[in-house]
Amino acid sequence: MSKSPASAAQYRPETRLVHSGTLRSQYGETSEALFLTQGYVYASAEECEARFKGEDPGFIYSRYSNPTIAMFEQRMIELEGAEAARSAATGMAAVTTAILAPLKTGDHVVASRALFGSCLYVVQDLLPRYGIETTLVDGLDLDQWQRAVKPNTKTFFLESPTNPTLDVLDIPAIAEIAHKGGARLVVDNVFATPIWQSPLALGADVVVYSATKHIDGQGRCLGGIILSSEAFIAEHIHNFMRQTGPSISPFNAWVLLKGLETLGVRVRAQTDTAARVAEVLASHPKISRLIYPGRADHPQAALVKKQMRGGSTLIGFEVKGGKQAAFRVLNALRLARISNNLGDAKSLVTHPATTTHQRLKPEDRAALGISEGFIRFSAGLEHADDLIEDLTAALEKA
Ligand SMILES: *Cc1c(COP(=O)(O)O)cnc(C)c1O
């Protein structure tokens, strides 16, 4: 196998998205090959022994590594500016591993309360079962992060922008509090995408993605990835993943690898569309609140400018008239489809109070700003004018 000449940091992100990590077989294929194989055969018993000893860097078994998966990981490493990465079958496999693998009974985790539902389950329900304490804080309040630190605090965990209310948390400031307290910061960067935010450069220690979202971006397969220093992967992640097996399928890794080639153009186009839709919704009489990280009226607009390179493909808005009005709007949409997914080529709308966040107590939803009229809109690749016409027609029904 020969390496792509572009596997070097001298290239700009757009170029890395297309070329980084490519391994060419003896056939010189243009498009990356799909190695749909469980295992590998060896030329000799000596070669096999050397590989198991780690003296020969080749592949052993696809639960450990695979050429197609290696290409996906390397492309993500070079895009994110990480030293190492391990991919996983889903975003949640990546989040669970990144949080759980380095911890033991008696450790303490601090996390922002505004989390994707399954992430909240991991920190709030799962960790305490193994004697790992969790403190949930209002991620916007730096004092709460500071006050939550204890001698046994090992991990800080956050998402930014948050789901679904699109608050933007101060990653450099929170990283500093974590590091002073002897903890690491793990950032779920799904909503920002690697195009608009690089948490490692902002001081985070570990970045996780659900590659299911923008990285695939075309609704086909699930996937996840953990990116960090070589030392973190070697010490905490490598052996845990090899032995417990949350491995991604080479087929899914191939889909995601090809998804990366168009990630930049898709995220830029979807962000431009989201900004245009937000502009129309901002002054719409049927809407009481609009949140869009790319706008000057976003509550953390200054921070968005400082730590992100662009806005978001997502918009949050509140329809006047609560759940009934929100449902009437969702049911009247013809183009944007009702879904709990996001980051797709097709525009998707979600009612968080009855789907992604229905597990929460009503008072906890209220504290997060998830009202009964709140809708999350994920801009796709359709023409912005078609989406605006669809939304404004549906809002007439509110
Ligand atoms: C979807 C999502 C996840 C989980 O990813 P899966 O691929 O569905 O397992 C985790 N975090 C965030 C912010 C997400 O949006």
Ligand as a Chemical Component Dictionary entry (heavy atoms), coordinates in Angstrom:
data_LIG
# 
_chem_comp.id                   LIG 
_chem_comp.type                 NON-POLYMER 
_chem_comp.pdbx_formal_charge   0 
_chem_comp.three_letter_code    LIG 
# 
loop_
_chem_comp_atom.comp_id 
_chem_comp_atom.atom_id 
_chem_comp_atom.alt_atom_id 
_chem_comp_atom.type_symbol 
_chem_comp_atom.charge 
_chem_comp_atom.model_Cartn_x 
_chem_comp_atom.model_Cartn_y 
_chem_comp_atom.model_Cartn_z 
_chem_comp_atom.pdbx_ordinal 
LIG C1 C1 C 0 -26.454 12.038 17.493 1  
LIG C2 C2 C 0 -25.567 12.523 18.560 2  
LIG C3 C3 C 0 -24.838 11.642 19.355 3  
LIG C4 C4 C 0 -24.956 10.135 19.194 4  
LIG O1 O1 O 0 -24.565 9.673  17.960 5  
LIG P1 P1 P 0 -25.071 8.276  17.299 6  
LIG O2 O2 O 0 -24.231 8.168  16.081 7  
LIG O3 O3 O 0 -26.530 8.433  17.035 8  
LIG O4 O4 O 0 -24.803 7.223  18.299 9  
LIG C5 C5 C 0 -24.032 12.158 20.342 10 
LIG N1 N1 N 0 -23.939 13.485 20.533 11 
LIG C6 C6 C 0 -24.622 14.375 19.795 12 
LIG C7 C7 C 0 -24.475 15.828 20.079 13 
LIG C8 C8 C 0 -25.456 13.934 18.779 14 
LIG O5 O5 O 0 -26.153 14.806 18.055 15 
# 
loop_
_chem_comp_bond.comp_id 
_chem_comp_bond.atom_id_1 
_chem_comp_bond.atom_id_2 
_chem_comp_bond.value_order 
_chem_comp_bond.pdbx_ordinal 
LIG C1 C2 SING 1  
LIG C2 C3 SING 2  
LIG C2 C8 DOUB 3  
LIG C3 C4 SING 4  
LIG C3 C5 DOUB 5  
LIG C4 O1 SING 6  
LIG O1 P1 SING 7  
LIG P1 O2 DOUB 8  
LIG P1 O3 SING 9  
LIG P1 O4 SING 10 
LIG C5 N1 SING 11 
LIG N1 C6 DOUB 12 
LIG C6 C7 SING 13 
LIG C6 C8 SING 14 
LIG C8 O5 SING 15 
# 
